[in-house]
Amino acid sequence: MPDRETVAGGAPVDFLAEVAKTADELVRAAEVLHLHGPGYQGADEGAKHAFVAGGFFVYMITPRSELVTIWRVTPDPLA
């Protein structure tokens, strides 16, 4: 699994703070939506994009593993 440097190395600190804040919100939402995550029988929703101040990131929620993974962060080069 990629480490923080591989996924977010060189990204602006303010942007990464926005990514972390939104990721925390995604975790809380997933906890409510999938109360019994390990027993989840549906298909995973696949990768999604979340847009935040300064760019966006790609993530995936895996209810059975009770896991939210961030695959890539992309800062806006114009921000």
Secondary structure, DSSP 8 states (H G I E B T S, - for coil): ---HHHHHTT--HHHHHHHHHHHHHHHHHHHHHTTTGGG--S-----EEEEETTEEEEEEEEGGGTEEEEEEEEE-TT-
